[in-house]
Amino acid sequence: MRLALIYSDFMREMTLSFRERTCRAAQIKERALQEGFHKVGIVSAAPLMEEGARLAEWLRRGFHGEMRWMERDPTQRTDPCQLFPAARSVVVVALNYYTPHEHADDPAIGKISRYAWGDDYHDVVGEKLKSLLAWIKKQWPEAEGKTCVDIQPMMDKAWAVRAGLGWIGKHSNLITRDFGSWVFIGELLLNLELAADTEREADHCGSCTLCLDACPTGAITESYVVDSNRCISYATIELRAPELPAAVAGNLDQWLYGCDTCQDVCPWNRFEQPTDEVRFEPRPGNISPSLAEIIALTPEAYAARFRRSAVKRAKLTGLQRNAHALARQVAASAGNDNGD
């Protein structure tokens, strides 16, 4: 009888614990949506073993280019407890950033990637995550957490897949059913035990190869694999060399900062919805800036124009390098036309 009572008490505690984890998870998800996030999922803070192995192979093949920081301590990228030792759960959020504007069709301008048209997403997503964490601490005083928005060594897209927010497309971006691939991802590491989402989104790319076929430089070497060395986004944003690689410089297609070609052709981006986050609305001149204006920027004018903008990632030297490459293309094209 005594053993039966002990077992009964144990099961009751386990049931209550499960109910509490489920209740907390539901409350946190609801609050995340109230903070303005468009999708949210929760998973256990267990290491990303399979995803880590794929990352290691990608690094081994040198597809990260000159992003040497990606080679540092790969276990930290796959195990959230390396970043926040108390982590028990990972709250993964997605924020829609699509705004219904288009680039100008003018060879005298450069195109900026859609994600950088408005305010810096690090600030916007980070602010919302910090607000969510503050609310969680009020509900459960024992709660501690760490916010992550791209800068921290977290495999954002892998966590989003685990949390059921979407799947990885053949262009290597996260795709969601609701918003296509036009989403920013963030994580909140918590020391709370929460009920985890177990349902994952299936891969809905099927036999489609539009992104592979459309890539101007052939950077998508095979489905789900991007070689940064051949990628316009990598070259125009991350690469610090004084000149762009010839294979990229000759195929820029007016891209000054980043490249959205593989996303623009994706059928799932027909389901885009304009975001309700007004800070992602384009700043003046941030969709298709004049090449002449970019080339003429002084350090002071550059800092003022792109303050709290993701475009600052390229630095003034990189942005002007890109503008000069595009200007040379325009001049060469004009010369060919005159010769005809």
N, C-alpha and C positions, 0 to 999 in steps of 0.2 A: 504493500500500500504506500509506504514512504517513498519508494523509488518511483512509483506511479505519480505521486504528487510532485516530486522533484522534476520529473520529465514533463509533467503538465505545466509547471511554472516556467520551465526552460522554453517550451514551445510557445507559451503565451508571450514571453519576452521577445522571442525571435519574431513572432507575428507582429507585435507592436513595433519592433524595430523596423521590419519591412514596411509596415504602414507609414511609419514616420519618414523613412527614406523616400517613399513614394509621394507622400504629402509635400515634403520639402522640395522635391524635384518639380512637382506640378506648380508650386508657388513661385519657384525661381524662374521657370519657363514663362509663366504668366507675366511676371515682373519684367523679364527681358523684352517681351513684346511691348510692354508699356513704355519701356525706355526707348523704343523706336526700332529695335531690331526686327527683321522680317522673317527670320527662321532661327530656331534654336533647338539644340539637342544636347543630351548629357551622356557621357560615357565614363567608364572607370579609368583611372590614371595608370593604366597598365602600359608597359613599353610597346612600341610599334615595331615588332620583330620583322614581319614580312616587308613592311614599308621601308624599314631600315636597310634591309638587304638590297632592295631595289635602289635606294639612294647610294649605297656603297658601290654598286655596279656602275651607276651613272657617273659617280666621281672617278671611278677607276678608268672609265673611258675618256676622261678629260672633258666631258661635256659641260662642265661648269666654267670653262674659260679661265679668266683671271680672277674669278671670285674665290680667292684662296681661303677666305673666312669660312667657306662652307666645308672645308676639309678639317677644321679644328674640332676636336672632340666630338665625333659623330654620335657617340652614345648620348650626349646631352640633347641632341636633336630628336632622339627616339624615345627617351625616357623622361617624362615630365618631373619625376622626383629628383632628377639631377638639377633641375632648375628651381624647383620648390619642393624640398624634402618632405614636407607635410602633406603633399598632394594626395588626395583620395579620389577626387572626381574632377572631370574636365567639362565645363560648360562651353559649348561651341556655338557661336552665333554667326549669322550672315546678314549683311546689310546691303540692300539694293542701291546701286548708284546710277542707274540708267536715267539719262535726261534726253528728250527727243530733239536733239540738235544735230546738225550735219556739218562736215568740213566744207569749206569753200573750194570750188574747182578753179584754181588759179595757180599757175606755176611760180608766182612770186611769193607764195605763202608756204608755210610748213605746217604739217598736221601734227597735233598733239593727241596722244592716246586719251580716250574718253575718261579713264579713271582719274586723270590729272586735271580735268577742266575746272573743278571747283576747289574747295578747301582741302587741305591735306587729310587723307583718310586716317592717318595715324592719330591725328588730333580728334577727329569726329568719333571714330570707333572707340578710341581709348577713353574719351570722356564718358561715353555711354557705359562702357565696362566698369569704370571707376564708380559711376553712380549706382550701377547694379550691385557692386561689391559693398558699397556703403549701406545700401538697403538691406543686404543679406546680414551684415554685421549687426544691424539694429534688431533684426528678427531673431538671430541666434548669436549672442555675444561671444560665444566660443569660436566663431567662424574667423578664419584667416584665409587670405587668398592673394593671388598674383595675376595681374592682367597682362595679356600678350597680344600685340598687334604687329605682326610681321617682323619687327626689329628683333624680338627675342628668338632664340634658336628652337622654334617649334615648327613642326611639319604641318602647317595650317591646313592644306588641302587634304592631307591624310586624316587629320582629326575630323574634318568636316564630313568626310566619307564615313568614318566610323560612327559618327553621330547621326547618320541618316539624312544629312542635308542635301546630298546629291551624289553624283558620280564623277570620276575623272574622265574627261573627254580625250579624244585622240590628240588634241592639241595640248594636253597636259593641264588644262584649266578645270576647275570645278564647274560642273553644269548642274543647275537646279531645274526642276520641272516648272517652277513658278516664275523665275526671273531669268532663265537662261544662265549665262556665265557672267552677267554683269553684277557681281556681288563681291563685297569685301568680307574677309573672314577674321574673326578674333576669338580668343579663348580666355576663360577665367578659370585658373587652377584654384581649387578649394580643398581645405582640409576636412570637409564634411563628407560623410558617406551618403551618397544619393542613389536613388534607383536609376539604373542605366537604361538607355534606349538600346535595343538589340536588333531592331529592324533596319536593314541597310537598303539604300536605293540601288536597283539593278542598273547595269550599264545599258543605256538606250541608244548608243551610237550605231549599233548594227553594222551594216556593210558600208556606211557613209564614209567617204574619204575627202570631202570637200575642203576641210582645213589643210590636209596634206597637199592637195592639188593646188590650193590657192597661195600657199606660202611663197613669197617672192624670191626667197633665197634657198628654199629646200631645207630649212632648219629643222622641220619635223621629219627626222630621218626615217622613222617608222612609227606606227601607231603608238601613242602614249610616250614617245621619246623625243625630246627637243635638244638639239646640239646648240648650246648658247653661242658657240663660236660663229655660228652662221645666222644667228637670230638678230633681227633689226632692233627689237626691244632691248636686248642685252647690249648691243653695240652702241645705241644712242643714249642709253641711261647709265649702264654700269661700267662700260669700258673706259679706261682712263688714257688710252693711247692718244698721241697727238693727231693721228689720222685714222679714219675708219678703214676696216679691211676692204680690199678692192671688191670682193664679192658682194659685200653689203652696200658699199658706196654706189655701186652701179645699179642697184635695185631698190633704192629707197622709196620710190613711189610717193614722194613728197613727205615722208614721215620724218619729222624733226625730233620728236620725243616719243619713244615707244612705237608700238604698231598694234593695230586691232584687226588686221586682215583675217587671221584665222577665226576670230570671234564673229566678225561681220558676216562671214559666209555660213556660220553654223545654223542649221535649221531650228535648233532649240532657241535661238535668240529671236525668233519670230514671236515668242511669247513674252518679250520684254514688257515691263510696266514702268511708267515714269515713277521715279522715287518721290517720296513725300519728305525727304530730307533736303531742305532748301539750301544747305551749305554745299551740296554737290552741283548746284546750278553753275554754269560756266562763268568764270570771271571775265571781264572785258578783255578781248584779245587772246583768250586762252584756248580757243578752239583751233583757229588757223592764223597764227601770228605772221606778220610780214617778215620775210627773211632779212630785209634791209634793217628793220628795227632791231632784230635780234643781234645782228652783226655789229650794230652801232651801240649796243648797251654798254654802259660803264658798270663797274662793280657796284656802285651805289644805286644806280637805276635798276640793275638786276635784283639786288637785295630787296628793294622796295616793291618791285613789280611781282616778284614770286615769293614774298613773305608768307609763311604758313601754307605753302603750295608744294605738292609732291614734285613739281618740276625742278625744284632746287636740288633734287637727288643727282641730276646730271652735272651740276656745277656750271658756272658761266663758261669756263673753257670748253667743256663738253658740248654745251648748247651751241656755242659759236662755231665749234668744229663742225657740228652737224649742219648748221646753216650754210657754212662755206661749201660743204660737200653738195648740198642741194643747189646752191647758186651756181656751182660749176656745172652741174647737170643741165640747168636751165640755159647757161651760156653755150654749152656744147650742142644742145638741141637747137638753139637759135642759129648757130653756125651751120649746122647740117641743113636746116631749112633754107638758109640763104644760099647754100651751095646748090640746093635743088633748083 
